[in-house]
Each structure stands twice: as structure tokens, then as C-alpha cells.
Amino acid sequence: MMDMNCSWKFLTSVCIISLLLGSCYAYENVCLVDAQEDNEKNQMTLQVDVTNATGRPIPETLFGIFFEEINHAGAGGLWTELVSNRGFEAGGQIIPSSIWPWSIIGDESSISVVTDRSSCFERNKIALRMEVLCSSNGCPSQGVGVYNPGYWGMNIEEGKKYNVTLYVRSTGDINVSVSLTSSNGSLTLASEQIIALASDVSNWTKKEVLLEANGTDDGARLQLTTTKSGSIWFDQVSAMPMDTYKGHGFRNDLFQMMVDLKPRFIRFPGGCFVEGEWLGNAFRWKETVGAWEERAGHYGDVWKYWTDDGLGHFEFFQLAEDLGAAPIWVFNSGISHNDQVETASIMPFVQEALDGIEFARGDANSTWGSVRAAMGHPEPFNLEYVAVGNEDCWNKYRYYKGNYLEFYNAIKKAYPDIKIISNCDGSSQPLDHPADYYDYHVYTLAKELFSMSHMFDKTSRDGPKAFVSEYAVNITDANTGNLLAALGEAGFLLGLEKNSDVVGMVSYAPLFVNINDTRWLPDAIFFNSSHLYGTPSYWVQQFFTESSGATLLSSTLQGDSSYVEASAISFKTNGSDYIQIKAVNFSNVTVELNVKMTGLNSSKTNVSATKKKVLTSANVMDENSFSNPEMIVPQESLLVMPEGDLTFVLPPYSFSSFDLLKEAAYMKLPIPELTSIL
């Protein structure tokens, strides 16, 4: 492989020569693995022992997902609230404040809009005051007011219903049009009136309207307009589609993308989102529970945007339950990127963590369990894992280990069954403190990650297991998410699967990105207001949906394994027994993989190939996109092979899986010759 610091001129010459020889594919400033001449097929053998004696159970929780509020994954993404800055709090507490992304309909001669601190909600005091100043000739026929474009346009679909809730008060009678319109307001998609006497709205009053769209526009907006002069205040303006997963507020198509990964756990809500640049902007769960109108919201200063916290502590646990995934709650350890709490002063944070666990697990009569019950979930959530902080075990965070021990001791005393995850890395040397898991994060180049498939081979089998909660090929190689990155990750995951006696859980990061706010690239799933696609890295994860809870079969790869990784598992589905072979070819030549099985009693059991799945493309730098969302997706087909022949073809730069059905062998009896009876 070329040295990363070689000169451009030298690199160009080498890669041109390599291209002519057909022995090297060049990308950026690195040449990929050169296996052999293109006109040859490399042959390798995978020796697999299928006996139960040498097999090892894979943890039920091995493969899951990590959700962080980053890239507008939640606000403007999975959480279907259509209004951005619904409570007018995003501009800060000093008035007058910015109302962005709200905008005014009408000119300054007919309307004046300003924020004040008159809200009826104690934790979010900012409200919007609208002075309608129409002349004696009246307001424009279309009215004046304000509109909200949502998160880069609201996806409004014909025939679907949307619930709009707002709080209003006025010094006079009101007649307000609540409308969903096209992006420039020229086309009305749905509209209803809120009409009330002054006596009915002299104090803050909650109003709701149900709008049914008569057209479709994925860049729509919400308008509040009137043709009546006077003073009107608005606060906590919400628009939610009625069509969400189980009515729980999750966007159906994004939710389904998670379901299709069959995640056994979900880690939430971060990430750096939990820490904050400063502790004052960290995610604090108590601010995110209760009625949505009363949630203060906060500015996530790491990823630089405001969240109304509609997707809060309760909703994350509901999400885990809906996915059938074990919740892994990450809470702040008293440390942000720029400030930290000394261990001597950490107990308020410890109590906050204990209260958060009680919210999830406490009975409906407990202090915090009763809050959960009041939100509609009287039965406890099944919380068994918590993580103390995120990426906090660094020298600059000198209080982490002391803080961690305070959390650990308090939680184990109150909830001895809960598994606790430390931020400190125990992969190369034992931890100096108790833990059930240690967190491991890696972002690197594709070839480097592929080569890390063996990094846990020599890790001690004693002590806590690894939780590889964040892994990905970084943007240098991956761009926004290409095949090269996916193949590097596939090799790494096969190594983790084979080391699942010391690696207990694995998840990719980040999961989601709204194309309008790409704070971090690459990501697994790209989306806008109406469409989405999975990157090749997303599709790689689908190859492991049968792995959690399966049996790892002992296997040995014979041949040059510097560019091929393979594993073998057995699993049951729909009452049948299967063996699955997975293999990644990280080179530019075809590989013939001959699978030889031992421990199989051929007189009692047959193994027949049934299905293959292949992820590849013409160019290793290819990516999916909104214009071509399925350029790189797994191609599935029936696998028809001669009996006894288990030789599989691995195309260049590909990830493949082969499902083999185990079934009872029956003696082949001769079929008697039939003769006609005249």
C-alpha cells in the first residue's frame, strides 16, 4: 500500500501503472488492496466446525443502534413535530428576541410582531405578541400574521390529517385562520378558523384544530392569519401529523428503517449531546418530561441548534419499547467539554441519575414513576443498562473516575441488577475500577478499520465486556457514505462477531442526518422532509440481523486473509436451522471461497444452499443519493448449487452472505418402474 505522505506526482504515476496492470484501484491518495492480476481468481478455504461442542453463543444484545440528537435526527426528523421553535424560546430570554424561523405575513404598516415574557408557562415565559394595525379600510383580504416553515419545509400529504394546537389570548374578539399552505403561501392545502369572543380569550386559552390536507407539498408551511385589528398573543404552537407510529409521534418511514435492522438495544440520547460544550447546555432529563407545553427546551451547543425537547426522556424509552430494543440510557457524569463538577460536589448529579432510573423503573406510586404513569405508561420500562457519561475518561477530565465511582456505588446499591458502562477503555489493559461494560469508540480510515477486525483477539476474556457504541469509517475515506467505507466496516464487524465473548454490544454512529443540517458525515440514514435512503453502511448492518442470539461456529480462513474476512454462524428461524456464511472481499479481484464443514453427520443431515445476498457496486467510491437511493443495496437471490459443492464467489469489493439450510437426510429410494395395465 502507498505511503500516505507520498508526493502527488509519484502517486499519480504509480496509480496509472497500477491501473494498466489491473492490480490496484486508486482512491483519493491511497491505493487499495492489490490481491493478484485481474485475470486470476484467488482461491480461499473457510473451514467450519458445525458441532455444538465448539460453537459459542452470541450475546442476545450484540447488534443495536445508537440514537443521538445530532444533524436534526430528532427535532425535524424522527420526532414528527412540524413547527420549529414552537414556544418562541429559541431566541433566548432577553426580549425582544428573534422569532426565527417564524416570519411575518404583511408589512409594517399593517402588523407589528414582538416577543414578551407573558406566557402562562413558568419554564418557558416567552410568548409572541402580534399587533394588527390595519387601516380603516381593513386588512388585506388574505389577512396578516405569521408563518412557520418547520424544519426546511413541512411534508403535507393529501388526505392526511394534522392536529394543530396553540395557546392564545387577546384583548378583543378573535378570528384567526390556521392554515397549511404551499411554501410561498399561494396555495392553501388546509384551513380552519378559530373564532372566539374577547371574554373567552382574555386569559391564555388552549385551542385545537384538525386539518385535513387537500393537496401534497413537502415544502409547506403553517400560517396564523387574521383580518381583524387588535392585539393577539400566541404561544406553544404545535402541528403534529396524526399518522405516526402507534400514535407515539415517531415518523413512520424513519422508524421502519430502524426496525429493519432488528436492533437488540438502543443507546440514547447521546453522545456529545449529553455532555454539552458547557454543562448549562447539557441534556437534563427532568426538563424533558411532563406536558410538552411545559418543557423548557434547550440549545444544544455542541451541534448548534435549539430543541424543544418534545423528544424527551419518556419518548426515548417509548421508542425503545416500540422497537423491542433494550434501552441504554446515557446520562451526564458532571462533565462537559469545557467544565466539570468536582467529585466532592457530584451528589446532585448522582441523585438526578437515580431519579431518572426511578422514572423508568419505579412503580406508578413512586415519586418519579408517578410522573411516567401520568404521561400514559403506568407499567415500568425495562431499563437494565446505563452509561456514566460519554467520552469522559480523558486526562483533561480529571474528576471522571471519582465521579464514576459515586454513580456506580449509588446505582448498584439501589438497583444491583443494572449493568453500568464506564467510559474508560479496557481493551488493552484491565480497568482500575468496577464496571459491567466499557465503552469503545473508533472513527478511522477504511483499510485501518478493516485491519482492526482482530483487535479484540488478544483482549482478556476476564472482566467487563466491550460496548463498541460508536464506530464508522470517517469522512476522509467515506465522503458522505460510500461502498469503500461499508466494506471496511463489514470486516470490522465480522471481527467483533467472532470476538463476541468479549464484545457485548455494537452500534454504528451517527444513525440519522437531515440533509439540510449535516453537522457530521458520514451517517447511516439520510433524509429530508419527505424522502430517505440508507447508505451502504446502513445496508451492511442488515447483514447482521440474525447474529444476535445465534451461535458462532468455529471457523478458520485459509489463504491470504489480509483482504478477506469471513465468519460462520448458525441460527433458527421459522422452525428451521440455518448456517450463515458472511464474507467481505476488500480487494479488486474475484475470490472463490470454498467452505468445508466438519462435524456434520452426512447420513443424518444435509446442508443445502438457499439464499445469497451481495452488496457491491461498479466503483468502490459509489454512494447512494436522493436521485439514486438504491444504487448500492443488497441484491438477494436464490442460491442453486450442485449437491455437496459449497464454493462461493466473492465479487471484487463486496460483502456477501450465504444461507445454508440444515435438514434431515433421507435415504434415496429407487422409484419402481411403472407399466401400463391393459
FINUSE-782602 format. One record per residue (C-alpha): residue in one letter; y, x negated, z. Coordinates in steps of 0.05 Angstrom, whole numbers, padded with zeros to 5 digits, always signed. Each point is the difference from the previous one (the first is absolute). Example, Ala and Ser with C-alpha at 12.3 -4.5 7.8 and 13.67 -1.06 7.14 Angstrom:
2
A-00090-00246+00156/S+00069-00027-00013/
REM end
This chain:
678
M+00000+00000+00000/M+00070-00025-00016/D+00044-00027+00056/M+00053+00052+00019/N+00055-00052-00007/C-00018-00026-00069/S+00056-00003-00050/W+00012+00058-00047/K-00008-00044-00061/F-00067-00027+00023/L-00023+00069+00021/T+00017+00029-00068/S-00039-00054-00037/V-00061+00008+00044/C-00001+00076-00004/I+00008-00001-00076/I-00059-00048-00006/S-00039+00043+00050/L+00014+00062-00041/L-00025-00034-00063/L-00063-00021+00035/G-00009+00069+00030/S-00011-00030+00068/C+00062+00019+00040/Y+00044+00061+00007/A+00071-00018+00020/Y+00044+00042+00042/E+00069-00018+00026/N-00007-00073+00019/V-00074+00001+00021/C-00063-00003-00042/L-00056+00045+00024/V-00072-00020+00011/D-00032-00034-00059/A-00074+00016+00000/Q-00029-00023-00067/E+00013+00006-00074/D+00012+00072-00021/N-00060+00001-00046/E-00047-00010+00059/K-00022+00048+00053/N-00006-00026+00070/Q-00063+00020+00036/M-00005+00010+00075/T-00051+00029+00047/L+00010+00044+00060/Q-00060-00003+00047/V-00001+00063+00043/D-00046+00014+00059/V-00006+00075+00006/T-00041+00001+00064/N+00031+00033+00061/A-00018-00060+00042/T+00053-00044-00032/G+00051+00055-00013/R+00060+00009+00046/P+00039+00064+00014/I+00071+00000-00027/P+00050+00029+00050/E+00015+00074-00010/T+00074-00017+00001/L+00001-00059-00048/F+00045+00026-00056/G+00062+00041+00015/I+00074+00004-00018/F+00066-00022+00029/F+00060+00046-00004/E+00068-00030+00012/E+00068+00034-00008/I+00022-00049-00054/N+00022+00012-00072/H+00014+00073+00020/A-00075+00009+00008/G+00011+00057+00049/A+00072+00023-00006/G+00005+00019-00073/G-00075-00009-00009/L-00060+00025+00038/W+00044+00042+00045/T+00024+00057-00044/E+00068+00013+00031/L+00044+00006-00063/V+00068-00009+00034/S+00024-00071+00014/N+00044-00007+00061/R-00013+00072+00020/G+00036-00006+00066/F+00061-00040-00026/E-00016-00055+00050/A-00013-00057-00049/G+00074-00018-00004/G+00002-00018+00073/Q+00031+00030+00063/I+00073-00020-00014/I+00036+00057-00034/P+00020+00014-00053/S-00064-00030-00029/S-00033-00005-00068/I-00042+00060-00021/W-00038-00038-00054/P-00039+00021-00040/W+00034+00068+00009/S+00056+00012-00050/I+00055+00051-00008/I+00002+00057-00051/G+00072+00015-00016/D+00065-00039+00002/E+00044-00017+00060/S+00046+00058-00014/S-00057+00049+00013/I-00043-00034+00053/S+00003-00051+00055/V-00062-00029+00032/V-00003-00043+00063/T-00050-00015+00056/D+00013+00015+00073/R-00040-00002+00065/S-00009+00075+00010/S-00075+00006-00010/C-00040+00041+00050/F-00053-00055+00002/E+00011-00051+00055/R-00038-00057-00034/N+00035+00008-00067/K+00071+00024+00010/I+00027-00010-00070/A+00012+00063-00042/L+00034+00015-00066/R+00065+00040-00001/M+00019+00032-00066/E+00070+00028-00008/V+00003+00046-00060/L+00073+00000-00025/C-00002+00045-00060/S+00067+00027-00024/S+00021+00072-00001/N-00034+00005-00067/G-00066-00014+00034/C-00052-00055-00006/P-00032-00021-00066/S-00052+00050-00022/Q-00056-00050+00012/G+00025-00013+00070/V+00015-00064+00038/G-00042-00036+00051/V-00047-00059+00006/Y-00065-00022-00032/N-00056-00048+00018/P-00042-00036-00053/G-00055-00016+00048/Y-00035-00067-00010/W+00019-00015-00072/G-00011+00071-00021/M-00040+00058+00028/N-00064+00020-00036/I+00006+00075-00010/E-00057+00034-00036/E+00000+00069-00032/G-00035+00053+00040/K-00002-00040+00064/K+00036+00019+00064/Y+00047-00041+00043/N+00022+00015+00071/V+00073-00017+00014/T+00022-00001+00073/L+00070-00015+00024/Y+00046+00010+00059/V+00068+00031-00013/R+00061+00024+00038/S+00067+00026-00024/T+00067+00028+00023/G-00007+00057-00049/D-00049+00040-00042/I-00045-00042-00045/N-00031+00008-00068/V-00037-00064-00018/S-00044-00011-00061/V-00060-00044+00014/S-00024-00026-00067/L-00047-00048-00033/T+00030-00024-00065/S-00008-00052-00054/S+00027-00069+00013/N+00070+00016-00025/G+00001+00070+00029/S+00004+00034-00068/L-00067+00036+00005/T-00020+00041+00061/L-00074-00003+00016/A+00001+00045+00061/S+00054+00031+00043/E+00009+00045+00061/Q+00061+00023+00039/I+00014-00008+00075/I+00048+00056+00019/A+00023+00009+00072/L+00058+00028+00040/A+00044-00047+00039/S-00027+00028+00065/D-00071-00019-00021/V+00018-00073-00015/S+00055-00016+00049/N-00052-00044+00035/W-00052-00045-00033/T-00052+00045-00033/K-00065-00018-00035/K-00009+00029-00069/E-00060-00004-00046/V-00009+00019-00073/L-00061-00004-00044/L+00014-00022-00071/E-00049+00010-00058/A+00015-00044-00060/N+00006+00030-00069/G+00000-00068-00034/T-00022-00072+00008/D+00044-00062+00011/D-00022-00064+00034/G+00073-00021+00009/A+00025+00064+00033/R+00049+00008+00058/L+00016+00049+00057/Q+00068+00034-00001/L+00038+00037+00055/T+00059+00036-00032/T+00048+00057+00015/T+00058+00037-00032/K+00028+00021+00067/S+00057-00037+00034/G-00007-00023+00072/S-00033-00051+00045/I-00076-00010-00001/W-00042-00051+00037/F-00069-00021-00022/D-00053-00041+00036/Q-00074-00017-00006/V-00009+00023-00072/S-00073-00004-00020/A-00038+00019-00064/M-00075-00004+00003/P-00050+00020-00054/M-00050+00051+00024/D-00055-00034-00039/T-00019-00060+00044/Y-00067-00024+00026/K-00025+00054+00048/G+00073+00018+00011/H+00008-00064+00040/G+00058-00028-00041/F-00038-00053-00040/R+00010-00007-00075/N-00065+00022-00032/D-00007-00053-00055/L+00017-00059+00045/F-00046+00027+00054/Q-00057+00006-00051/M+00009-00073-00019/M-00013-00018+00072/V-00060+00047+00005/D-00031-00032-00061/L-00004-00067+00037/K-00043+00033+00054/P+00038-00037+00054/R-00036-00007+00066/F+00066-00016+00037/I+00074+00003-00010/R+00048-00050+00033/F+00070+00027+00011/P+00061+00002+00001/G+00011-00075-00016/G+00007-00058-00008/C+00070-00026+00006/F+00023+00072+00005/V-00028+00000+00071/E+00038-00063+00019/G+00068+00009-00032/E+00049-00056-00014/W+00028+00020+00068/L-00035+00039+00055/G+00055+00053-00004/N-00027+00019-00069/A-00074-00005+00014/F-00045+00061-00008/R-00003+00034+00068/W-00051+00056+00001/K+00033+00045+00051/E+00059+00009-00046/T-00046+00028-00054/V-00037+00057+00035/G+00020+00072+00014/A+00037+00047-00046/W+00022-00035-00064/E+00072+00024+00010/E+00005-00037+00066/R-00025-00068-00026/A+00055-00051+00000/G-00025-00040-00060/H+00015-00074-00005/Y+00020-00056-00047/G-00058-00045-00017/D+00038-00065-00003/V-00058-00041-00027/W-00009+00042-00063/K+00073+00022-00001/Y-00003+00076-00003/W+00008+00061+00045/T-00058+00044+00019/D+00007+00068+00031/D-00067-00012+00035/G-00030+00065-00025/L-00062-00043-00009/G-00006-00018+00073/H-00052-00016+00054/F-00033+00068-00004/E-00002+00002-00076/F-00033-00069-00004/F-00056+00024+00045/Q-00006+00064-00041/L-00004-00043-00063/A-00057-00040+00030/E-00037+00063+00019/D+00010+00031-00069/L-00027-00064-00032/G-00059-00002+00047/A+00022-00071+00018/A+00005-00033+00068/P+00073-00008+00021/I+00024-00070+00017/W+00067+00005+00034/V+00045-00062-00003/F+00055+00001+00053/N+00057-00047+00016/S-00016-00057+00047/G+00071-00009+00023/I+00015-00046-00059/S+00041+00008-00063/H+00017-00052-00053/N+00062-00021+00038/D-00006+00020+00074/Q-00055+00007+00051/V-00012+00026+00070/E-00022-00048+00054/T-00068+00014+00031/A+00033+00013+00067/S+00037+00059-00032/I-00054+00027-00046/M-00027+00057+00043/P+00043+00055-00032/F-00032-00018-00067/V-00069+00000+00032/Q+00013+00070+00029/E+00024+00023-00068/A-00066-00023-00030/L-00040+00035+00054/D+00040+00064-00011/G-00013-00006-00075/I-00075-00004+00013/E+00004+00060+00046/F+00037+00038-00055/A-00060-00012-00045/R-00057+00005+00050/G+00025+00038+00060/D-00022+00071+00014/A+00048+00057-00016/N+00023+00003+00073/S+00020-00074+00005/T+00073-00020-00005/W-00003-00026-00071/G-00063+00037-00022/S+00039+00064+00012/V+00052-00023-00050/R-00055-00011-00052/A-00029+00069+00016/A+00068+00032-00008/M+00003-00031-00070/G-00063+00037-00019/H-00057-00046+00018/P-00028+00018+00069/E-00063-00042-00011/P+00009-00075+00010/F+00000-00048-00059/N-00055-00051-00002/L+00038-00064+00015/E-00045-00060+00012/Y+00041-00059-00026/V+00070-00027+00015/A+00035-00063-00023/V+00050-00035+00045/G+00057-00019-00047/N+00000-00026-00071/E+00001-00074-00020/D+00030-00017+00068/C-00045-00059+00020/W+00047-00055-00024/N+00033-00056+00039/K+00068+00033-00006/Y-00027+00062+00035/R-00015-00037+00065/Y-00009+00064+00041/Y-00055+00030-00044/K-00061-00023+00038/G+00029+00018+00067/N+00022+00068-00026/Y-00068+00010-00033/L-00037-00011+00065/E+00043+00053+00035/F-00017+00050-00055/Y-00073-00020-00001/N-00011+00006+00075/A+00037+00067+00006/I-00035+00032-00059/K-00069-00024+00020/K+00011+00026+00070/A+00019+00069-00024/Y-00043+00003-00063/P-00057-00051+00005/D-00031+00024-00065/I+00060-00014-00044/K-00007-00061-00044/I+00061-00045+00003/I+00024-00044-00058/S+00037-00065+00011/N+00049-00031-00050/C-00028-00070+00013/D-00047-00030-00051/G-00071-00015+00025/S-00032-00018-00067/S+00001-00076+00010/Q+00001-00007+00076/P-00015+00047+00058/L+00056+00042+00029/D+00026-00019+00069/H+00007+00072+00021/P-00045+00062+00000/A-00001+00045-00062/D-00048+00045-00038/Y+00029-00020-00068/Y+00050-00050-00026/D+00047+00015-00057/Y-00002-00043-00063/H+00050+00004-00057/V-00002-00037-00067/Y+00044+00002-00061/T-00012-00056-00050/L-00016-00019-00073/A-00059+00032-00036/K-00043-00061-00006/E+00015-00019+00072/L-00021+00068+00026/F-00063-00001-00043/S-00018-00067+00031/M+00010+00029+00070/S-00062+00044-00009/H-00036-00050+00045/M+00054-00010+00052/F-00037+00040+00053/D-00068-00033-00014/K+00008-00050+00057/T+00039+00045+00048/S-00033+00007+00068/R-00045+00061+00004/D+00020+00008+00074/G+00064+00032+00025/P+00046+00050-00033/K-00007+00021-00072/A+00053-00011-00054/F+00042+00058-00024/V+00026-00021-00068/S+00053+00053+00001/E+00044-00029-00055/Y-00023-00037-00062/A+00024-00005-00072/V+00013-00048-00056/N+00075-00013+00002/I+00053+00015-00053/T-00003-00070-00029/D-00067+00015-00031/A-00003+00075+00005/N+00068+00019-00029/T+00000+00075+00015/G-00076+00004+00003/N-00044-00030-00055/L-00074-00012-00013/L+00005-00073+00022/A+00022+00021+00070/A-00055+00053+00004/L-00054-00050-00017/G+00024-00050+00052/E-00001+00056+00051/A-00069+00023-00022/G-00029-00068+00013/F+00033-00002+00068/L-00027+00069+00018/L-00070-00018-00020/G+00004-00059+00049/L+00026+00046+00055/E-00057+00049-00014/K-00050-00056+00007/N+00034-00022+00065/S+00005+00070+00029/D-00036-00023+00063/V+00066-00035+00019/V+00048+00041-00043/G+00004+00070+00028/M+00055+00032-00042/V+00038-00014-00065/S+00060+00032-00034/Y+00047-00016-00058/A+00075-00002+00007/P+00046+00032-00017/L-00032+00066-00021/F+00058+00037-00033/V+00064-00015-00038/N+00052+00049-00026/I+00020-00031-00066/N+00073+00013+00018/D-00002-00045+00062/T-00046-00060-00011/R+00013-00038+00064/W-00068-00034-00006/L-00044-00015-00059/P-00056+00006-00017/D-00028+00064+00029/A-00063+00042-00009/I+00032+00066-00023/F+00064+00010-00039/F+00034+00068-00002/N+00064+00037-00015/S+00018+00072+00016/S-00054+00029-00045/H-00048-00053-00025/L-00042-00058+00026/Y-00050-00053-00019/G-00046-00049+00034/T+00006-00074-00013/P-00064-00041-00015/S+00003-00020+00074/Y-00008+00074+00018/W-00060+00008-00045/V-00034-00062+00029/Q+00000+00035+00067/Q-00038+00059-00030/F-00059-00047-00013/F-00010-00005+00076/T-00002+00074+00017/E-00075-00002+00015/S+00004-00065+00040/S+00022+00025+00069/G-00063+00017+00039/A-00046-00027-00054/T-00049-00057+00009/L+00017-00070-00025/L-00059-00030-00035/S-00013-00075+00006/S+00018-00031-00068/T+00008-00069-00029/L+00039-00015-00064/Q-00031-00056-00041/G+00043-00036-00051/D+00073-00021-00002/S+00030+00048+00050/S+00071-00028-00004/Y+00019+00058-00045/V-00051+00055+00017/E-00008+00037+00065/A-00054+00052+00012/S-00029+00043+00055/A-00056+00050+00009/I-00002+00061+00046/S-00045+00059+00010/F+00025+00070+00016/K-00021+00072+00000/T+00035+00057-00035/N-00023+00071-00014/G-00068-00016+00030/S-00014-00058-00047/D-00004-00075+00015/Y+00041-00048-00042/I+00010-00074-00007/Q+00069-00020-00025/I+00015-00067-00032/K+00074-00019-00004/A+00024-00062-00038/V+00067-00028-00021/N+00006-00048-00059/F+00064-00040+00008/S-00010-00040-00064/N+00014+00008-00074/V-00074+00002-00022/T-00054+00051+00004/V-00050-00009+00056/E-00072+00025+00000/L-00020+00017+00071/N-00075+00003+00011/V-00016+00038+00064/K-00067-00019+00032/M-00024+00042+00058/T-00048-00021+00054/G-00031+00043+00054/L-00011+00058-00047/N-00070+00030-00001/S-00006+00015-00074/S-00062+00043+00012/K+00040+00047+00044/T+00072-00005-00023/N+00034-00003-00068/V+00072-00023-00011/S+00035+00028-00060/A+00071-00011-00024/T+00042+00064-00001/K+00074-00015-00005/K+00048-00056-00014/K+00075-00004+00012/V+00044-00054-00030/L+00073-00017+00010/T+00029-00046-00053/S+00051-00004-00056/A+00016-00040-00063/N+00051-00042+00037/V-00005-00022+00072/M+00075+00011+00009/D-00004+00073-00022/E+00029+00052+00047/N+00000+00076+00006/S+00065+00037-00008/F+00029+00071-00002/S-00005-00003-00076/N-00072-00025+00002/P-00027+00016+00069/E-00073-00010-00017/M+00004-00064-00040/I-00043-00033+00053/V-00046+00047+00036/P-00075-00005+00015/Q-00043+00020-00059/E-00064+00035+00023/S-00062+00009-00042/L-00074+00013+00007/L-00040-00063+00007/V-00061-00001-00046/M-00044-00062+00006/P-00072-00018-00016/E-00045+00009+00060/G-00002-00062+00043/D+00061-00031-00034/L+00058-00009+00049/T+00045-00044-00042/F+00072+00024+00001/V+00058-00022-00044/L+00065-00018+00034/P+00057+00000-00051/P+00054-00053+00004/Y+00050+00014+00055/S-00035+00061+00027/F-00024+00035+00063/S-00065+00038-00007/S-00047+00041+00042/F-00071+00022-00016/D-00035+00056+00037/L-00076-00004+00003/L-00042+00059+00024/K-00058-00014+00046/E-00056+00051-00009/A-00073+00007+00014/A-00046-00031-00052/Y-00052+00046-00029/M-00063-00022-00036/K+00006+00012-00074/L-00060+00044-00016/P-00026+00004-00072/I+00017+00064-00035/P-00062+00033-00028/E-00001+00013-00075/L+00009+00073-00016/T-00042+00031-00055/S+00008+00067-00032/I-00050+00054+00016/L-00015+00041-00061/
REM end
